[in-house]
Amino acid sequence: MQKAKLSSAAEPFCRVTIDSGGTIAFELAQKYMRRTRNIILAVVSAGMNIERDKAIGLAKRREVDPEVLGIITQVDRIED
């Protein structure tokens, strides 16, 4: 099992990277997403399949006020 990559600069801010085997990061992300005062930034590379991305899946399932901003990076990598 891989270790989850996560870092926290301050209590109200938490950067969570969800990768394969990131159970702890997944649970931490869910905890922060349940807080109504948090804004979720779902960052996804344009070269990835967005439907399979775990961060987007979490953002779609958010049960509280949906303050979610989608950020797509590397748009120059999109293929026709």
Backbone atoms as SQL, in Angstrom:
CREATE TABLE atoms (id INTEGER PRIMARY KEY, chain TEXT, resi INTEGER, resn TEXT, atom TEXT, x REAL, y REAL, z REAL);
INSERT INTO atoms VALUES
  (1, 'A', 1, 'MET', 'N', 0.840, -1.181, 0.000),
  (2, 'A', 1, 'MET', 'CA', 0.000, 0.000, 0.000),
  (3, 'A', 1, 'MET', 'C', 0.885, 1.246, 0.000),
  (4, 'A', 2, 'GLN', 'N', 0.593, 2.175, -0.892),
  (5, 'A', 2, 'GLN', 'CA', 1.364, 3.405, -0.972),
  (6, 'A', 2, 'GLN', 'C', 0.920, 4.372, 0.113),
  (7, 'A', 3, 'LYS', 'N', 1.843, 5.201, 0.560),
  (8, 'A', 3, 'LYS', 'CA', 1.493, 6.234, 1.526),
  (9, 'A', 3, 'LYS', 'C', 0.769, 7.360, 0.809),
  (10, 'A', 4, 'ALA', 'N', -0.219, 7.919, 1.470),
  (11, 'A', 4, 'ALA', 'CA', -0.954, 9.049, 0.900),
  (12, 'A', 4, 'ALA', 'C', -0.100, 10.301, 0.984),
  (13, 'A', 5, 'LYS', 'N', -0.132, 11.106, -0.072),
  (14, 'A', 5, 'LYS', 'CA', 0.600, 12.365, -0.082),
  (15, 'A', 5, 'LYS', 'C', -0.341, 13.458, 0.395),
  (16, 'A', 6, 'LEU', 'N', -0.035, 14.086, 1.508),
  (17, 'A', 6, 'LEU', 'CA', -0.855, 15.191, 1.964),
  (18, 'A', 6, 'LEU', 'C', -0.039, 16.153, 2.790),
  (19, 'A', 7, 'SER', 'N', -0.472, 17.386, 2.757),
  (20, 'A', 7, 'SER', 'CA', 0.209, 18.404, 3.544),
  (21, 'A', 7, 'SER', 'C', -0.814, 19.413, 4.009),
  (22, 'A', 8, 'SER', 'N', -0.559, 20.023, 5.128),
  (23, 'A', 8, 'SER', 'CA', -1.479, 21.016, 5.667),
  (24, 'A', 8, 'SER', 'C', -0.678, 22.223, 6.123),
  (25, 'A', 9, 'ALA', 'N', -0.951, 23.371, 5.517),
  (26, 'A', 9, 'ALA', 'CA', -0.235, 24.592, 5.879),
  (27, 'A', 9, 'ALA', 'C', -0.888, 25.282, 7.070),
  (28, 'A', 10, 'ALA', 'N', -2.192, 25.179, 7.173),
  (29, 'A', 10, 'ALA', 'CA', -2.938, 25.800, 8.266),
  (30, 'A', 10, 'ALA', 'C', -4.235, 25.022, 8.436),
  (31, 'A', 11, 'GLU', 'N', -4.897, 25.176, 9.556),
  (32, 'A', 11, 'GLU', 'CA', -6.117, 24.419, 9.832),
  (33, 'A', 11, 'GLU', 'C', -7.201, 24.582, 8.763),
  (34, 'A', 12, 'PRO', 'N', -7.538, 25.806, 8.320),
  (35, 'A', 12, 'PRO', 'CA', -8.613, 25.906, 7.332),
  (36, 'A', 12, 'PRO', 'C', -8.196, 25.491, 5.922),
  (37, 'A', 13, 'PHE', 'N', -6.912, 25.300, 5.683),
  (38, 'A', 13, 'PHE', 'CA', -6.436, 24.939, 4.349),
  (39, 'A', 13, 'PHE', 'C', -5.832, 23.549, 4.400),
  (40, 'A', 14, 'CYS', 'N', -6.212, 22.728, 3.469),
  (41, 'A', 14, 'CYS', 'CA', -5.623, 21.394, 3.397),
  (42, 'A', 14, 'CYS', 'C', -5.487, 20.999, 1.939),
  (43, 'A', 15, 'ARG', 'N', -4.291, 20.653, 1.539),
  (44, 'A', 15, 'ARG', 'CA', -4.050, 20.176, 0.176),
  (45, 'A', 15, 'ARG', 'C', -3.956, 18.664, 0.242),
  (46, 'A', 16, 'VAL', 'N', -4.831, 17.989, -0.474),
  (47, 'A', 16, 'VAL', 'CA', -4.859, 16.535, -0.452),
  (48, 'A', 16, 'VAL', 'C', -4.688, 16.014, -1.870),
  (49, 'A', 17, 'THR', 'N', -3.741, 15.122, -2.047),
  (50, 'A', 17, 'THR', 'CA', -3.546, 14.466, -3.333),
  (51, 'A', 17, 'THR', 'C', -4.040, 13.039, -3.190),
  (52, 'A', 18, 'ILE', 'N', -5.012, 12.670, -4.013),
  (53, 'A', 18, 'ILE', 'CA', -5.559, 11.322, -3.932),
  (54, 'A', 18, 'ILE', 'C', -4.959, 10.507, -5.066),
  (55, 'A', 19, 'ASP', 'N', -4.162, 9.504, -4.702),
  (56, 'A', 19, 'ASP', 'CA', -3.578, 8.630, -5.709),
  (57, 'A', 19, 'ASP', 'C', -4.000, 7.201, -5.402),
  (58, 'A', 20, 'SER', 'N', -3.510, 6.257, -6.163),
  (59, 'A', 20, 'SER', 'CA', -3.874, 4.867, -5.924),
  (60, 'A', 20, 'SER', 'C', -3.377, 4.434, -4.552),
  (61, 'A', 21, 'GLY', 'N', -4.240, 3.802, -3.801),
  (62, 'A', 21, 'GLY', 'CA', -3.888, 3.349, -2.468),
  (63, 'A', 21, 'GLY', 'C', -3.916, 4.437, -1.418),
  (64, 'A', 22, 'GLY', 'N', -4.485, 5.581, -1.725),
  (65, 'A', 22, 'GLY', 'CA', -4.503, 6.709, -0.796),
  (66, 'A', 22, 'GLY', 'C', -5.718, 6.726, 0.104),
  (67, 'A', 23, 'THR', 'N', -5.937, 5.671, 0.880),
  (68, 'A', 23, 'THR', 'CA', -7.113, 5.577, 1.738),
  (69, 'A', 23, 'THR', 'C', -7.146, 6.691, 2.775),
  (70, 'A', 24, 'ILE', 'N', -6.023, 6.979, 3.408),
  (71, 'A', 24, 'ILE', 'CA', -5.976, 8.031, 4.427),
  (72, 'A', 24, 'ILE', 'C', -6.275, 9.384, 3.798),
  (73, 'A', 25, 'ALA', 'N', -5.688, 9.649, 2.653),
  (74, 'A', 25, 'ALA', 'CA', -5.936, 10.916, 1.962),
  (75, 'A', 25, 'ALA', 'C', -7.397, 11.025, 1.556),
  (76, 'A', 26, 'PHE', 'N', -7.995, 9.936, 1.123),
  (77, 'A', 26, 'PHE', 'CA', -9.401, 9.919, 0.722),
  (78, 'A', 26, 'PHE', 'C', -10.294, 10.284, 1.905),
  (79, 'A', 27, 'GLU', 'N', -10.039, 9.682, 3.055),
  (80, 'A', 27, 'GLU', 'CA', -10.835, 9.972, 4.252),
  (81, 'A', 27, 'GLU', 'C', -10.636, 11.412, 4.710),
  (82, 'A', 28, 'LEU', 'N', -9.415, 11.907, 4.632),
  (83, 'A', 28, 'LEU', 'CA', -9.132, 13.286, 5.013),
  (84, 'A', 28, 'LEU', 'C', -9.835, 14.261, 4.070),
  (85, 'A', 29, 'ALA', 'N', -9.815, 13.950, 2.779),
  (86, 'A', 29, 'ALA', 'CA', -10.498, 14.803, 1.798),
  (87, 'A', 29, 'ALA', 'C', -11.991, 14.844, 2.081),
  (88, 'A', 30, 'GLN', 'N', -12.588, 13.708, 2.392),
  (89, 'A', 30, 'GLN', 'CA', -14.013, 13.673, 2.710),
  (90, 'A', 30, 'GLN', 'C', -14.316, 14.511, 3.948),
  (91, 'A', 31, 'LYS', 'N', -13.452, 14.445, 4.941),
  (92, 'A', 31, 'LYS', 'CA', -13.641, 15.219, 6.172),
  (93, 'A', 31, 'LYS', 'C', -13.671, 16.717, 5.868),
  (94, 'A', 32, 'TYR', 'N', -12.716, 17.187, 5.079),
  (95, 'A', 32, 'TYR', 'CA', -12.663, 18.613, 4.751),
  (96, 'A', 32, 'TYR', 'C', -13.806, 19.024, 3.830),
  (97, 'A', 33, 'MET', 'N', -14.237, 18.138, 2.945),
  (98, 'A', 33, 'MET', 'CA', -15.311, 18.471, 2.015),
  (99, 'A', 33, 'MET', 'C', -16.661, 18.566, 2.706),
  (100, 'A', 34, 'ARG', 'N', -16.810, 17.933, 3.847),
  (101, 'A', 34, 'ARG', 'CA', -18.075, 18.015, 4.590),
  (102, 'A', 34, 'ARG', 'C', -18.260, 19.370, 5.269),
  (103, 'A', 35, 'ARG', 'N', -17.182, 20.091, 5.459),
  (104, 'A', 35, 'ARG', 'CA', -17.281, 21.401, 6.111),
  (105, 'A', 35, 'ARG', 'C', -17.898, 22.412, 5.149),
  (106, 'A', 36, 'THR', 'N', -18.962, 23.048, 5.590),
  (107, 'A', 36, 'THR', 'CA', -19.698, 23.961, 4.714),
  (108, 'A', 36, 'THR', 'C', -18.923, 25.225, 4.383),
  (109, 'A', 37, 'ARG', 'N', -17.919, 25.577, 5.156),
  (110, 'A', 37, 'ARG', 'CA', -17.165, 26.812, 4.920),
  (111, 'A', 37, 'ARG', 'C', -16.010, 26.623, 3.942),
  (112, 'A', 38, 'ASN', 'N', -15.756, 25.412, 3.513),
  (113, 'A', 38, 'ASN', 'CA', -14.637, 25.141, 2.609),
  (114, 'A', 38, 'ASN', 'C', -15.059, 25.244, 1.152),
  (115, 'A', 39, 'ILE', 'N', -14.163, 25.726, 0.334),
  (116, 'A', 39, 'ILE', 'CA', -14.346, 25.747, -1.112),
  (117, 'A', 39, 'ILE', 'C', -13.422, 24.682, -1.686),
  (118, 'A', 40, 'ILE', 'N', -13.964, 23.834, -2.531),
  (119, 'A', 40, 'ILE', 'CA', -13.203, 22.732, -3.090),
  (120, 'A', 40, 'ILE', 'C', -12.658, 23.134, -4.460),
  (121, 'A', 41, 'LEU', 'N', -11.361, 22.992, -4.639),
  (122, 'A', 41, 'LEU', 'CA', -10.723, 23.218, -5.934),
  (123, 'A', 41, 'LEU', 'C', -10.346, 21.852, -6.499),
  (124, 'A', 42, 'ALA', 'N', -11.097, 21.392, -7.473),
  (125, 'A', 42, 'ALA', 'CA', -10.820, 20.097, -8.097),
  (126, 'A', 42, 'ALA', 'C', -9.911, 20.340, -9.296),
  (127, 'A', 43, 'VAL', 'N', -8.635, 20.008, -9.164),
  (128, 'A', 43, 'VAL', 'CA', -7.639, 20.271, -10.209),
  (129, 'A', 43, 'VAL', 'C', -7.362, 18.976, -10.967),
  (130, 'A', 44, 'VAL', 'N', -7.552, 19.037, -12.287),
  (131, 'A', 44, 'VAL', 'CA', -7.392, 17.856, -13.127),
  (132, 'A', 44, 'VAL', 'C', -6.607, 18.234, -14.375),
  (133, 'A', 45, 'SER', 'N', -5.700, 17.382, -14.778),
  (134, 'A', 45, 'SER', 'CA', -4.965, 17.584, -16.031),
  (135, 'A', 45, 'SER', 'C', -5.888, 17.269, -17.204),
  (136, 'A', 46, 'ALA', 'N', -5.828, 18.074, -18.243),
  (137, 'A', 46, 'ALA', 'CA', -6.658, 17.848, -19.427),
  (138, 'A', 46, 'ALA', 'C', -6.290, 16.545, -20.128),
  (139, 'A', 47, 'GLY', 'N', -5.108, 16.032, -19.870),
  (140, 'A', 47, 'GLY', 'CA', -4.678, 14.781, -20.482),
  (141, 'A', 47, 'GLY', 'C', -5.255, 13.544, -19.813),
  (142, 'A', 48, 'MET', 'N', -5.997, 13.726, -18.728),
  (143, 'A', 48, 'MET', 'CA', -6.563, 12.591, -17.992),
  (144, 'A', 48, 'MET', 'C', -8.033, 12.407, -18.336),
  (145, 'A', 49, 'ASN', 'N', -8.556, 11.232, -18.035),
  (146, 'A', 49, 'ASN', 'CA', -9.978, 10.964, -18.181),
  (147, 'A', 49, 'ASN', 'C', -10.682, 11.530, -16.949),
  (148, 'A', 50, 'ILE', 'N', -11.396, 12.618, -17.126),
  (149, 'A', 50, 'ILE', 'CA', -12.029, 13.313, -16.000),
  (150, 'A', 50, 'ILE', 'C', -13.053, 12.430, -15.300),
  (151, 'A', 51, 'GLU', 'N', -13.761, 11.591, -16.038),
  (152, 'A', 51, 'GLU', 'CA', -14.781, 10.731, -15.436),
  (153, 'A', 51, 'GLU', 'C', -14.184, 9.723, -14.459),
  (154, 'A', 52, 'ARG', 'N', -12.921, 9.379, -14.617),
  (155, 'A', 52, 'ARG', 'CA', -12.289, 8.395, -13.737),
  (156, 'A', 52, 'ARG', 'C', -11.480, 9.034, -12.616),
  (157, 'A', 53, 'ASP', 'N', -11.409, 10.365, -12.591),
  (158, 'A', 53, 'ASP', 'CA', -10.598, 11.056, -11.596),
  (159, 'A', 53, 'ASP', 'C', -11.277, 11.013, -10.227),
  (160, 'A', 54, 'LYS', 'N', -10.543, 10.621, -9.199),
  (161, 'A', 54, 'LYS', 'CA', -11.112, 10.487, -7.859),
  (162, 'A', 54, 'LYS', 'C', -11.511, 11.824, -7.255),
  (163, 'A', 55, 'ALA', 'N', -10.739, 12.870, -7.501),
  (164, 'A', 55, 'ALA', 'CA', -11.067, 14.190, -6.942),
  (165, 'A', 55, 'ALA', 'C', -12.382, 14.706, -7.504),
  (166, 'A', 56, 'ILE', 'N', -12.600, 14.526, -8.796),
  (167, 'A', 56, 'ILE', 'CA', -13.850, 14.960, -9.417),
  (168, 'A', 56, 'ILE', 'C', -15.013, 14.141, -8.866),
  (169, 'A', 57, 'GLY', 'N', -14.798, 12.850, -8.694),
  (170, 'A', 57, 'GLY', 'CA', -15.839, 11.991, -8.123),
  (171, 'A', 57, 'GLY', 'C', -16.241, 12.443, -6.731),
  (172, 'A', 58, 'LEU', 'N', -15.267, 12.801, -5.909),
  (173, 'A', 58, 'LEU', 'CA', -15.572, 13.306, -4.569),
  (174, 'A', 58, 'LEU', 'C', -16.343, 14.618, -4.641),
  (175, 'A', 59, 'ALA', 'N', -15.932, 15.497, -5.519),
  (176, 'A', 59, 'ALA', 'CA', -16.598, 16.791, -5.649),
  (177, 'A', 59, 'ALA', 'C', -18.051, 16.613, -6.086),
  (178, 'A', 60, 'LYS', 'N', -18.312, 15.668, -6.974),
  (179, 'A', 60, 'LYS', 'CA', -19.677, 15.415, -7.445),
  (180, 'A', 60, 'LYS', 'C', -20.556, 14.860, -6.335),
  (181, 'A', 61, 'ARG', 'N', -19.971, 14.102, -5.416),
  (182, 'A', 61, 'ARG', 'CA', -20.748, 13.480, -4.341),
  (183, 'A', 61, 'ARG', 'C', -20.856, 14.347, -3.096),
  (184, 'A', 62, 'ARG', 'N', -20.326, 15.530, -3.133),
  (185, 'A', 62, 'ARG', 'CA', -20.345, 16.386, -1.944),
  (186, 'A', 62, 'ARG', 'C', -21.781, 16.608, -1.495),
  (187, 'A', 63, 'GLU', 'N', -22.053, 16.347, -0.226),
  (188, 'A', 63, 'GLU', 'CA', -23.418, 16.359, 0.289),
  (189, 'A', 63, 'GLU', 'C', -23.857, 17.710, 0.830),
  (190, 'A', 64, 'VAL', 'N', -22.956, 18.641, 0.954),
  (191, 'A', 64, 'VAL', 'CA', -23.308, 19.948, 1.501),
  (192, 'A', 64, 'VAL', 'C', -23.300, 20.989, 0.395),
  (193, 'A', 65, 'ASP', 'N', -23.371, 22.275, 0.766),
  (194, 'A', 65, 'ASP', 'CA', -23.385, 23.370, -0.198),
  (195, 'A', 65, 'ASP', 'C', -22.283, 23.186, -1.239),
  (196, 'A', 66, 'PRO', 'N', -22.641, 23.025, -2.501),
  (197, 'A', 66, 'PRO', 'CA', -21.636, 22.683, -3.521),
  (198, 'A', 66, 'PRO', 'C', -20.777, 23.857, -3.979),
  (199, 'A', 67, 'GLU', 'N', -19.805, 24.223, -3.194),
  (200, 'A', 67, 'GLU', 'CA', -18.849, 25.274, -3.567),
  (201, 'A', 67, 'GLU', 'C', -17.631, 24.594, -4.179),
  (202, 'A', 68, 'VAL', 'N', -17.768, 24.183, -5.432),
  (203, 'A', 68, 'VAL', 'CA', -16.703, 23.448, -6.107),
  (204, 'A', 68, 'VAL', 'C', -16.272, 24.214, -7.350),
  (205, 'A', 69, 'LEU', 'N', -14.977, 24.447, -7.478),
  (206, 'A', 69, 'LEU', 'CA', -14.413, 25.079, -8.668),
  (207, 'A', 69, 'LEU', 'C', -13.578, 24.038, -9.405),
  (208, 'A', 70, 'GLY', 'N', -13.889, 23.823, -10.660),
  (209, 'A', 70, 'GLY', 'CA', -13.114, 22.889, -11.470),
  (210, 'A', 70, 'GLY', 'C', -11.982, 23.623, -12.168),
  (211, 'A', 71, 'ILE', 'N', -10.777, 23.129, -12.045),
  (212, 'A', 71, 'ILE', 'CA', -9.604, 23.741, -12.669),
  (213, 'A', 71, 'ILE', 'C', -8.959, 22.694, -13.569),
  (214, 'A', 72, 'ILE', 'N', -8.888, 22.998, -14.858),
  (215, 'A', 72, 'ILE', 'CA', -8.285, 22.070, -15.814),
  (216, 'A', 72, 'ILE', 'C', -6.928, 22.623, -16.225),
  (217, 'A', 73, 'THR', 'N', -5.889, 21.822, -16.050),
  (218, 'A', 73, 'THR', 'CA', -4.530, 22.242, -16.395),
  (219, 'A', 73, 'THR', 'C', -4.071, 21.530, -17.664),
  (220, 'A', 74, 'GLN', 'N', -3.026, 22.021, -18.258),
  (221, 'A', 74, 'GLN', 'CA', -2.388, 21.425, -19.435),
  (222, 'A', 74, 'GLN', 'C', -3.372, 21.232, -20.595),
  (223, 'A', 75, 'VAL', 'N', -4.182, 22.264, -20.873),
  (224, 'A', 75, 'VAL', 'CA', -5.177, 22.155, -21.943),
  (225, 'A', 75, 'VAL', 'C', -4.537, 21.985, -23.321),
  (226, 'A', 76, 'ASP', 'N', -3.282, 22.326, -23.445),
  (227, 'A', 76, 'ASP', 'CA', -2.599, 22.142, -24.725),
  (228, 'A', 76, 'ASP', 'C', -2.357, 20.667, -25.046),
  (229, 'A', 77, 'ARG', 'N', -2.606, 19.794, -24.092),
  (230, 'A', 77, 'ARG', 'CA', -2.394, 18.359, -24.302),
  (231, 'A', 77, 'ARG', 'C', -3.654, 17.642, -24.765),
  (232, 'A', 78, 'ILE', 'N', -4.764, 18.366, -24.937),
  (233, 'A', 78, 'ILE', 'CA', -6.012, 17.751, -25.385),
  (234, 'A', 78, 'ILE', 'C', -5.852, 17.309, -26.835),
  (235, 'A', 79, 'GLU', 'N', -6.263, 16.073, -27.086),
  (236, 'A', 79, 'GLU', 'CA', -6.210, 15.544, -28.448),
  (237, 'A', 79, 'GLU', 'C', -7.612, 15.532, -29.027),
  (238, 'A', 80, 'ASP', 'N', -7.708, 15.722, -30.347),
  (239, 'A', 80, 'ASP', 'CA', -9.019, 15.716, -31.022),
  (240, 'A', 80, 'ASP', 'C', -9.612, 14.342, -31.068);
